[in-house]
Amino acid sequence: MYSDVVGSIPAGASKFIIQTEMKQRIIAILLALFLGTLGVHAFYLNDKKHGQTLLILTLVGWFTSFLLIGFIPLVVTAVWAFVDFVKLCLMSDREFERKYTCPEEIIDISE
């Protein structure tokens, strides 16, 4: 599973730290603004369930809009994406980093 980083594991270590990708707040804000109803900003922030829910609701809305009931999930996702956009805009940089970025991840390889 971690075969690509095995060479950097010290002998006898059961845990080690790897660098993970830093998320940028401005990118998350722009994704929420322009592609928010598709959940792209949530996928970028590694919130897969949130992103999948938005994407599924949007697709259901598109495919049922000809029945006029599809506009309900489209409105729900539009409001949800706008709320996410506002939350990201009002969030401080420190809070964003604490919540969405983890510069280091501790991996336990003793299992």
N, CA, C and O atoms as CSV, one atom per row, in Angstrom:
chain,resi,resn,atom,element,x,y,z
A,1,MET,N,N,0.822,-1.193,0.000
A,1,MET,CA,C,0.000,0.000,0.000
A,1,MET,C,C,0.864,1.253,0.000
A,1,MET,O,O,0.583,2.206,-0.726
A,2,TYR,N,N,1.898,1.251,0.801
A,2,TYR,CA,C,2.801,2.394,0.858
A,2,TYR,C,C,4.146,2.042,0.244
A,2,TYR,O,O,5.187,2.517,0.697
A,3,SER,N,N,4.123,1.214,-0.782
A,3,SER,CA,C,5.372,0.724,-1.362
A,3,SER,C,C,6.183,1.836,-2.014
A,3,SER,O,O,7.402,1.714,-2.128
A,4,ASP,N,N,5.532,2.924,-2.446
A,4,ASP,CA,C,6.264,3.996,-3.094
A,4,ASP,C,C,7.089,4.822,-2.117
A,4,ASP,O,O,7.977,5.559,-2.545
A,5,VAL,N,N,6.820,4.721,-0.809
A,5,VAL,CA,C,7.583,5.493,0.174
A,5,VAL,C,C,8.359,4.596,1.131
A,5,VAL,O,O,8.920,5.085,2.112
A,6,VAL,N,N,8.399,3.308,0.866
A,6,VAL,CA,C,9.058,2.379,1.783
A,6,VAL,C,C,10.531,2.703,1.953
A,6,VAL,O,O,11.079,2.519,3.040
A,7,GLY,N,N,11.187,3.184,0.897
A,7,GLY,CA,C,12.600,3.488,0.993
A,7,GLY,C,C,12.927,4.563,2.014
A,7,GLY,O,O,14.067,4.639,2.474
A,8,SER,N,N,11.946,5.408,2.388
A,8,SER,CA,C,12.209,6.497,3.321
A,8,SER,C,C,11.814,6.154,4.752
A,8,SER,O,O,11.927,7.005,5.633
A,9,ILE,N,N,11.357,4.941,5.006
A,9,ILE,CA,C,10.946,4.550,6.348
A,9,ILE,C,C,12.179,4.129,7.146
A,9,ILE,O,O,12.911,3.235,6.722
A,10,PRO,N,N,12.413,4.760,8.287
A,10,PRO,CA,C,13.553,4.352,9.119
A,10,PRO,C,C,13.355,2.925,9.631
A,10,PRO,O,O,12.227,2.501,9.880
A,11,ALA,N,N,14.433,2.204,9.783
A,11,ALA,CA,C,14.368,0.832,10.261
A,11,ALA,C,C,13.784,0.789,11.662
A,11,ALA,O,O,14.189,1.568,12.525
A,12,GLY,N,N,12.848,-0.099,11.898
A,12,GLY,CA,C,12.227,-0.259,13.203
A,12,GLY,C,C,11.119,0.738,13.497
A,12,GLY,O,O,10.553,0.703,14.589
A,13,ALA,N,N,10.792,1.609,12.584
A,13,ALA,CA,C,9.741,2.603,12.822
A,13,ALA,C,C,8.382,1.985,12.553
A,13,ALA,O,O,8.216,1.218,11.604
A,14,SER,N,N,7.410,2.322,13.391
A,14,SER,CA,C,6.049,1.852,13.151
A,14,SER,C,C,5.165,2.973,12.629
A,14,SER,O,O,4.066,2.716,12.138
A,15,LYS,N,N,5.631,4.213,12.730
A,15,LYS,CA,C,4.877,5.355,12.209
A,15,LYS,C,C,5.852,6.285,11.515
A,15,LYS,O,O,7.013,6.402,11.910
A,16,PHE,N,N,5.361,6.948,10.470
A,16,PHE,CA,C,6.171,7.964,9.823
A,16,PHE,C,C,5.248,9.037,9.272
A,16,PHE,O,O,4.039,8.830,9.166
A,17,ILE,N,N,5.813,10.172,8.924
A,17,ILE,CA,C,5.040,11.326,8.469
A,17,ILE,C,C,5.293,11.531,6.980
A,17,ILE,O,O,6.437,11.511,6.526
A,18,ILE,N,N,4.205,11.729,6.222
A,18,ILE,CA,C,4.345,12.055,4.806
A,18,ILE,C,C,3.701,13.410,4.559
A,18,ILE,O,O,2.760,13.795,5.253
A,19,GLN,N,N,4.205,14.119,3.584
A,19,GLN,CA,C,3.643,15.410,3.203
A,19,GLN,C,C,2.395,15.174,2.356
A,19,GLN,O,O,2.392,14.301,1.488
A,20,THR,N,N,1.347,15.938,2.599
A,20,THR,CA,C,0.141,15.862,1.790
A,20,THR,C,C,-0.075,17.203,1.105
A,20,THR,O,O,0.560,18.201,1.448
A,21,GLU,N,N,-0.959,17.211,0.153
A,21,GLU,CA,C,-1.202,18.404,-0.650
A,21,GLU,C,C,-1.885,19.500,0.167
A,21,GLU,O,O,-2.854,19.241,0.881
A,22,MET,N,N,-1.371,20.723,0.054
A,22,MET,CA,C,-1.988,21.871,0.713
A,22,MET,C,C,-3.140,22.367,-0.160
A,22,MET,O,O,-2.979,22.501,-1.373
A,23,LYS,N,N,-4.272,22.633,0.429
A,23,LYS,CA,C,-5.429,23.160,-0.290
A,23,LYS,C,C,-5.382,24.683,-0.245
A,23,LYS,O,O,-4.998,25.268,0.768
A,24,GLN,N,N,-5.772,25.322,-1.342
A,24,GLN,CA,C,-5.785,26.774,-1.403
A,24,GLN,C,C,-7.218,27.269,-1.301
A,24,GLN,O,O,-8.110,26.778,-1.992
A,25,ARG,N,N,-7.422,28.233,-0.441
A,25,ARG,CA,C,-8.764,28.741,-0.155
A,25,ARG,C,C,-9.383,29.410,-1.369
A,25,ARG,O,O,-10.569,29.217,-1.635
A,26,ILE,N,N,-8.611,30.193,-2.113
A,26,ILE,CA,C,-9.160,30.905,-3.264
A,26,ILE,C,C,-9.647,29.932,-4.331
A,26,ILE,O,O,-10.650,30.194,-4.995
A,27,ILE,N,N,-8.949,28.815,-4.501
A,27,ILE,CA,C,-9.400,27.816,-5.472
A,27,ILE,C,C,-10.714,27.197,-5.020
A,27,ILE,O,O,-11.617,26.997,-5.833
A,28,ALA,N,N,-10.828,26.894,-3.736
A,28,ALA,CA,C,-12.078,26.329,-3.212
A,28,ALA,C,C,-13.226,27.320,-3.379
A,28,ALA,O,O,-14.342,26.917,-3.707
A,29,ILE,N,N,-12.970,28.613,-3.157
A,29,ILE,CA,C,-14.010,29.636,-3.313
A,29,ILE,C,C,-14.455,29.726,-4.766
A,29,ILE,O,O,-15.653,29.772,-5.048
A,30,LEU,N,N,-13.497,29.752,-5.693
A,30,LEU,CA,C,-13.862,29.847,-7.108
A,30,LEU,C,C,-14.600,28.598,-7.598
A,30,LEU,O,O,-15.533,28.693,-8.395
A,31,LEU,N,N,-14.178,27.435,-7.118
A,31,LEU,CA,C,-14.890,26.207,-7.496
A,31,LEU,C,C,-16.310,26.212,-6.942
A,31,LEU,O,O,-17.239,25.775,-7.622
A,32,ALA,N,N,-16.489,26.699,-5.720
A,32,ALA,CA,C,-17.829,26.770,-5.137
A,32,ALA,C,C,-18.703,27.753,-5.898
A,32,ALA,O,O,-19.902,27.525,-6.062
A,33,LEU,N,N,-18.107,28.851,-6.366
A,33,LEU,CA,C,-18.872,29.860,-7.093
A,33,LEU,C,C,-19.306,29.365,-8.466
A,33,LEU,O,O,-20.469,29.513,-8.842
A,34,PHE,N,N,-18.376,28.776,-9.218
A,34,PHE,CA,C,-18.676,28.428,-10.602
A,34,PHE,C,C,-19.161,26.993,-10.805
A,34,PHE,O,O,-19.932,26.738,-11.729
A,35,LEU,N,N,-18.735,26.061,-9.977
A,35,LEU,CA,C,-19.104,24.650,-10.147
A,35,LEU,C,C,-19.690,24.063,-8.864
A,35,LEU,O,O,-19.647,22.850,-8.654
A,36,GLY,N,N,-20.235,24.924,-8.012
A,36,GLY,CA,C,-20.723,24.488,-6.705
A,36,GLY,C,C,-21.850,23.486,-6.757
A,36,GLY,O,O,-21.898,22.572,-5.934
A,37,THR,N,N,-22.764,23.633,-7.710
A,37,THR,CA,C,-23.892,22.702,-7.757
A,37,THR,C,C,-23.455,21.298,-8.153
A,37,THR,O,O,-24.169,20.331,-7.890
A,38,LEU,N,N,-22.294,21.177,-8.778
A,38,LEU,CA,C,-21.768,19.857,-9.127
A,38,LEU,C,C,-20.919,19.266,-8.007
A,38,LEU,O,O,-20.501,18.112,-8.097
A,39,GLY,N,N,-20.658,20.037,-6.954
A,39,GLY,CA,C,-19.911,19.550,-5.808
A,39,GLY,C,C,-18.406,19.515,-6.011
A,39,GLY,O,O,-17.693,18.870,-5.242
A,40,VAL,N,N,-17.911,20.200,-7.038
A,40,VAL,CA,C,-16.485,20.147,-7.351
A,40,VAL,C,C,-15.650,20.701,-6.195
A,40,VAL,O,O,-14.580,20.172,-5.894
A,41,HIS,N,N,-16.130,21.752,-5.554
A,41,HIS,CA,C,-15.382,22.330,-4.426
A,41,HIS,C,C,-15.274,21.332,-3.268
A,41,HIS,O,O,-14.254,21.285,-2.580
A,42,ALA,N,N,-16.313,20.545,-3.058
A,42,ALA,CA,C,-16.283,19.552,-1.980
A,42,ALA,C,C,-15.297,18.432,-2.306
A,42,ALA,O,O,-14.573,17.969,-1.424
A,43,PHE,N,N,-15.263,17.995,-3.565
A,43,PHE,CA,C,-14.285,16.990,-3.958
A,43,PHE,C,C,-12.869,17.537,-3.795
A,43,PHE,O,O,-11.972,16.816,-3.358
A,44,TYR,N,N,-12.666,18.805,-4.143
A,44,TYR,CA,C,-11.342,19.429,-3.985
A,44,TYR,C,C,-10.917,19.439,-2.523
A,44,TYR,O,O,-9.738,19.264,-2.215
A,45,LEU,N,N,-11.871,19.643,-1.624
A,45,LEU,CA,C,-11.574,19.697,-0.196
A,45,LEU,C,C,-11.645,18.322,0.470
A,45,LEU,O,O,-11.670,18.232,1.697
A,46,ASN,N,N,-11.676,17.257,-0.323
A,46,ASN,CA,C,-11.695,15.864,0.152
A,46,ASN,C,C,-12.930,15.518,0.972
A,46,ASN,O,O,-12.872,14.653,1.846
A,47,ASP,N,N,-14.036,16.181,0.701
A,47,ASP,CA,C,-15.307,15.855,1.359
A,47,ASP,C,C,-16.160,15.116,0.332
A,47,ASP,O,O,-17.048,15.698,-0.291
A,48,LYS,N,N,-15.878,13.833,0.169
A,48,LYS,CA,C,-16.477,13.061,-0.918
A,48,LYS,C,C,-17.988,12.884,-0.776
A,48,LYS,O,O,-18.711,12.959,-1.770
A,49,LYS,N,N,-18.468,12.651,0.433
A,49,LYS,CA,C,-19.913,12.457,0.616
A,49,LYS,C,C,-20.682,13.730,0.270
A,49,LYS,O,O,-21.737,13.675,-0.362
A,50,HIS,N,N,-20.153,14.857,0.682
A,50,HIS,CA,C,-20.761,16.150,0.369
A,50,HIS,C,C,-20.793,16.353,-1.151
A,50,HIS,O,O,-21.822,16.732,-1.710
A,51,GLY,N,N,-19.664,16.101,-1.808
A,51,GLY,CA,C,-19.584,16.260,-3.252
A,51,GLY,C,C,-20.492,15.300,-4.002
A,51,GLY,O,O,-21.141,15.689,-4.974
A,52,GLN,N,N,-20.543,14.051,-3.560
A,52,GLN,CA,C,-21.411,13.073,-4.214
A,52,GLN,C,C,-22.880,13.444,-4.068
A,52,GLN,O,O,-23.662,13.287,-5.006
A,53,THR,N,N,-23.250,13.935,-2.895
A,53,THR,CA,C,-24.644,14.328,-2.674
A,53,THR,C,C,-25.033,15.472,-3.593
A,53,THR,O,O,-26.094,15.436,-4.217
A,54,LEU,N,N,-24.179,16.494,-3.683
A,54,LEU,CA,C,-24.470,17.619,-4.575
A,54,LEU,C,C,-24.541,17.165,-6.030
A,54,LEU,O,O,-25.443,17.569,-6.764
A,55,LEU,N,N,-23.601,16.336,-6.444
A,55,LEU,CA,C,-23.575,15.870,-7.827
A,55,LEU,C,C,-24.811,15.041,-8.160
A,55,LEU,O,O,-25.417,15.230,-9.215
A,56,ILE,N,N,-25.186,14.134,-7.280
A,56,ILE,CA,C,-26.363,13.286,-7.537
A,56,ILE,C,C,-27.641,14.118,-7.575
A,56,ILE,O,O,-28.484,13.923,-8.451
A,57,LEU,N,N,-27.788,15.042,-6.631
A,57,LEU,CA,C,-28.980,15.904,-6.636
A,57,LEU,C,C,-29.052,16.739,-7.910
A,57,LEU,O,O,-30.131,16.916,-8.475
A,58,THR,N,N,-27.915,17.250,-8.361
A,58,THR,CA,C,-27.900,18.042,-9.586
A,58,THR,C,C,-28.269,17.186,-10.795
A,58,THR,O,O,-29.061,17.614,-11.634
A,59,LEU,N,N,-27.705,15.987,-10.892
A,59,LEU,CA,C,-28.029,15.109,-12.017
A,59,LEU,C,C,-29.491,14.685,-12.005
A,59,LEU,O,O,-30.138,14.643,-13.052
A,60,VAL,N,N,-30.010,14.370,-10.824
A,60,VAL,CA,C,-31.431,14.020,-10.716
A,60,VAL,C,C,-32.289,15.207,-11.158
A,60,VAL,O,O,-33.289,15.036,-11.854
A,61,GLY,N,N,-31.892,16.392,-10.752
A,61,GLY,CA,C,-32.622,17.595,-11.158
A,61,GLY,C,C,-32.598,17.806,-12.656
A,61,GLY,O,O,-33.620,18.144,-13.254
A,62,TRP,N,N,-31.435,17.609,-13.272
A,62,TRP,CA,C,-31.341,17.779,-14.718
A,62,TRP,C,C,-32.201,16.760,-15.460
A,62,TRP,O,O,-32.903,17.105,-16.411
A,63,PHE,N,N,-32.140,15.497,-15.018
A,63,PHE,CA,C,-32.852,14.452,-15.737
A,63,PHE,C,C,-34.359,14.458,-15.490
A,63,PHE,O,O,-35.114,13.878,-16.270
A,64,THR,N,N,-34.795,15.094,-14.434
A,64,THR,CA,C,-36.242,15.154,-14.164
A,64,THR,C,C,-36.806,16.561,-14.364
A,64,THR,O,O,-37.966,16.805,-14.034
A,65,SER,N,N,-36.030,17.466,-14.881
A,65,SER,CA,C,-36.520,18.839,-15.050
A,65,SER,C,C,-37.617,18.926,-16.107
A,65,SER,O,O,-38.447,19.832,-16.052
A,66,PHE,N,N,-37.636,18.011,-17.057
A,66,PHE,CA,C,-38.702,18.034,-18.049
A,66,PHE,C,C,-40.064,17.695,-17.426
A,66,PHE,O,O,-41.102,18.014,-18.005
A,67,LEU,N,N,-40.064,17.061,-16.268
A,67,LEU,CA,C,-41.300,16.760,-15.542
A,67,LEU,C,C,-41.692,17.904,-14.597
A,67,LEU,O,O,-42.716,17.834,-13.918
A,68,LEU,N,N,-40.883,18.931,-14.564
A,68,LEU,CA,C,-41.058,20.106,-13.705
A,68,LEU,C,C,-40.832,19.817,-12.223
A,68,LEU,O,O,-40.925,20.735,-11.408
A,69,ILE,N,N,-40.539,18.573,-11.849
A,69,ILE,CA,C,-40.201,18.307,-10.451
A,69,ILE,C,C,-38.694,18.379,-10.238
A,69,ILE,O,O,-38.218,18.438,-9.104
A,70,GLY,N,N,-37.954,18.374,-11.340
A,70,GLY,CA,C,-36.507,18.417,-11.246
A,70,GLY,C,C,-35.962,19.751,-10.799
A,70,GLY,O,O,-34.796,19.858,-10.419
A,71,PHE,N,N,-36.795,20.760,-10.842
A,71,PHE,CA,C,-36.330,22.074,-10.425
A,71,PHE,C,C,-36.161,22.166,-8.907
A,71,PHE,O,O,-35.428,23.019,-8.409
A,72,ILE,N,N,-36.835,21.294,-8.189
A,72,ILE,CA,C,-36.705,21.293,-6.718
A,72,ILE,C,C,-35.287,20.904,-6.304
A,72,ILE,O,O,-34.668,21.653,-5.549
A,73,PRO,N,N,-34.729,19.753,-6.764
A,73,PRO,CA,C,-33.348,19.458,-6.377
A,73,PRO,C,C,-32.348,20.465,-6.930
A,73,PRO,O,O,-31.307,20.697,-6.314
A,74,LEU,N,N,-32.645,21.073,-8.091
A,74,LEU,CA,C,-31.738,22.084,-8.636
A,74,LEU,C,C,-31.699,23.329,-7.756
A,74,LEU,O,O,-30.638,23.920,-7.554
A,75,VAL,N,N,-32.845,23.721,-7.240
A,75,VAL,CA,C,-32.889,24.876,-6.338
A,75,VAL,C,C,-32.185,24.536,-5.023
A,75,VAL,O,O,-31.458,25.364,-4.474
A,76,VAL,N,N,-32.400,23.326,-4.522
A,76,VAL,CA,C,-31.747,22.904,-3.280
A,76,VAL,C,C,-30.232,22.933,-3.437
A,76,VAL,O,O,-29.532,23.445,-2.563
A,77,THR,N,N,-29.712,22.388,-4.546
A,77,THR,CA,C,-28.268,22.380,-4.736
A,77,THR,C,C,-27.725,23.786,-4.962
A,77,THR,O,O,-26.609,24.088,-4.540
A,78,ALA,N,N,-28.493,24.646,-5.617
A,78,ALA,CA,C,-28.042,26.024,-5.829
A,78,ALA,C,C,-27.916,26.758,-4.498
A,78,ALA,O,O,-26.935,27.465,-4.267
A,79,VAL,N,N,-28.901,26.592,-3.629
A,79,VAL,CA,C,-28.850,27.242,-2.316
A,79,VAL,C,C,-27.711,26.649,-1.490
A,79,VAL,O,O,-26.968,27.383,-0.838
A,80,TRP,N,N,-27.573,25.328,-1.518
A,80,TRP,CA,C,-26.522,24.645,-0.772
A,80,TRP,C,C,-25.136,25.116,-1.221
A,80,TRP,O,O,-24.270,25.393,-0.391
A,81,ALA,N,N,-24.934,25.206,-2.543
A,81,ALA,CA,C,-23.645,25.651,-3.073
A,81,ALA,C,C,-23.382,27.112,-2.707
A,81,ALA,O,O,-22.246,27.482,-2.409
A,82,PHE,N,N,-24.422,27.940,-2.728
A,82,PHE,CA,C,-24.247,29.344,-2.352
A,82,PHE,C,C,-23.876,29.467,-0.875
A,82,PHE,O,O,-23.028,30.284,-0.515
A,83,VAL,N,N,-24.497,28.670,-0.028
A,83,VAL,CA,C,-24.165,28.682,1.403
A,83,VAL,C,C,-22.710,28.237,1.598
A,83,VAL,O,O,-21.982,28.828,2.395
A,84,ASP,N,N,-22.288,27.194,0.868
A,84,ASP,CA,C,-20.886,26.762,0.939
A,84,ASP,C,C,-19.951,27.874,0.493
A,84,ASP,O,O,-18.911,28.098,1.112
A,85,PHE,N,N,-20.316,28.573,-0.580
A,85,PHE,CA,C,-19.508,29.686,-1.082
A,85,PHE,C,C,-19.374,30.780,-0.030
A,85,PHE,O,O,-18.275,31.279,0.209
A,86,VAL,N,N,-20.477,31.153,0.593
A,86,VAL,CA,C,-20.450,32.205,1.618
A,86,VAL,C,C,-19.623,31.750,2.818
A,86,VAL,O,O,-18.840,32.532,3.356
A,87,LYS,N,N,-19.786,30.490,3.246
A,87,LYS,CA,C,-19.005,29.984,4.373
A,87,LYS,C,C,-17.508,30.021,4.076
A,87,LYS,O,O,-16.711,30.381,4.943
A,88,LEU,N,N,-17.126,29.654,2.863
A,88,LEU,CA,C,-15.715,29.692,2.495
A,88,LEU,C,C,-15.190,31.126,2.441
A,88,LEU,O,O,-14.046,31.383,2.816
A,89,CYS,N,N,-16.023,32.060,1.974
A,89,CYS,CA,C,-15.608,33.465,1.907
A,89,CYS,C,C,-15.436,34.071,3.293
A,89,CYS,O,O,-14.517,34.860,3.514
A,90,LEU,N,N,-16.304,33.712,4.219
A,90,LEU,CA,C,-16.269,34.298,5.552
A,90,LEU,C,C,-15.310,33.584,6.497
A,90,LEU,O,O,-15.011,34.089,7.579
A,91,MET,N,N,-14.835,32.429,6.099
A,91,MET,CA,C,-13.925,31.652,6.943
A,91,MET,C,C,-12.548,32.313,6.960
A,91,MET,O,O,-12.056,32.761,5.924
A,92,SER,N,N,-11.937,32.370,8.124
A,92,SER,CA,C,-10.590,32.920,8.213
A,92,SER,C,C,-9.588,31.934,7.615
A,92,SER,O,O,-9.863,30.740,7.500
A,93,ASP,N,N,-8.427,32.457,7.239
A,93,ASP,CA,C,-7.388,31.591,6.669
A,93,ASP,C,C,-6.956,30.517,7.661
A,93,ASP,O,O,-6.730,29.365,7.290
A,94,ARG,N,N,-6.846,30.907,8.909
A,94,ARG,CA,C,-6.425,29.950,9.939
A,94,ARG,C,C,-7.455,28.836,10.105
A,94,ARG,O,O,-7.093,27.665,10.218
A,95,GLU,N,N,-8.736,29.198,10.119
A,95,GLU,CA,C,-9.788,28.195,10.257
A,95,GLU,C,C,-9.820,27.271,9.042
A,95,GLU,O,O,-10.012,26.063,9.184
A,96,PHE,N,N,-9.630,27.838,7.838
A,96,PHE,CA,C,-9.591,27.025,6.621
A,96,PHE,C,C,-8.453,26.021,6.675
A,96,PHE,O,O,-8.636,24.843,6.368
A,97,GLU,N,N,-7.268,26.496,7.069
A,97,GLU,CA,C,-6.115,25.596,7.157
A,97,GLU,C,C,-6.343,24.493,8.182
A,97,GLU,O,O,-5.993,23.336,7.946
A,98,ARG,N,N,-6.927,24.854,9.317
A,98,ARG,CA,C,-7.178,23.862,10.357
A,98,ARG,C,C,-8.184,22.813,9.893
A,98,ARG,O,O,-8.040,21.627,10.189
A,99,LYS,N,N,-9.203,23.264,9.162
A,99,LYS,CA,C,-10.280,22.357,8.789
A,99,LYS,C,C,-9.983,21.543,7.529
A,99,LYS,O,O,-10.331,20.365,7.453
A,100,TYR,N,N,-9.341,22.168,6.544
A,100,TYR,CA,C,-9.217,21.516,5.237
A,100,TYR,C,C,-7.814,21.141,4.820
A,100,TYR,O,O,-7.654,20.372,3.873
A,101,THR,N,N,-6.795,21.646,5.478
A,101,THR,CA,C,-5.459,21.263,5.054
A,101,THR,C,C,-4.735,20.568,6.191
A,101,THR,O,O,-4.881,20.923,7.361
A,102,CYS,N,N,-3.984,19.610,5.831
A,102,CYS,CA,C,-3.168,18.882,6.799
A,102,CYS,C,C,-1.806,18.702,6.147
A,102,CYS,O,O,-1.622,17.767,5.368
A,103,PRO,N,N,-0.847,19.574,6.448
A,103,PRO,CA,C,0.429,19.494,5.756
A,103,PRO,C,C,1.180,18.199,6.000
A,103,PRO,O,O,2.027,17.808,5.198
A,104,GLU,N,N,0.876,17.537,7.096
A,104,GLU,CA,C,1.544,16.280,7.386
A,104,GLU,C,C,0.510,15.252,7.813
A,104,GLU,O,O,-0.448,15.563,8.521
A,105,GLU,N,N,0.719,14.048,7.377
A,105,GLU,CA,C,-0.174,12.961,7.750
A,105,GLU,C,C,0.666,11.864,8.387
A,105,GLU,O,O,1.692,11.459,7.841
A,106,ILE,N,N,0.226,11.389,9.541
A,106,ILE,CA,C,0.950,10.324,10.220
A,106,ILE,C,C,0.390,8.981,9.774
A,106,ILE,O,O,-0.806,8.721,9.910
A,107,ILE,N,N,1.237,8.153,9.254
A,107,ILE,CA,C,0.847,6.840,8.772
A,107,ILE,C,C,1.363,5.790,9.724
A,107,ILE,O,O,2.549,5.769,10.053
A,108,ASP,N,N,0.469,4.910,10.173
A,108,ASP,CA,C,0.843,3.811,11.047
A,108,ASP,C,C,1.041,2.566,10.193
A,108,ASP,O,O,0.090,2.068,9.590
A,109,ILE,N,N,2.261,2.066,10.139
A,109,ILE,CA,C,2.566,0.907,9.300
A,109,ILE,C,C,2.748,-0.361,10.124
A,109,ILE,O,O,3.206,-1.380,9.607
A,110,SER,N,N,2.398,-0.302,11.375
A,110,SER,CA,C,2.593,-1.474,12.226
A,110,SER,C,C,1.545,-2.542,12.020
A,110,SER,O,O,1.684,-3.648,12.542
A,111,GLU,N,N,0.494,-2.238,11.267
A,111,GLU,CA,C,-0.608,-3.184,11.060
A,111,GLU,C,C,-0.264,-4.247,10.062
A,111,GLU,O,O,-1.087,-5.117,9.779
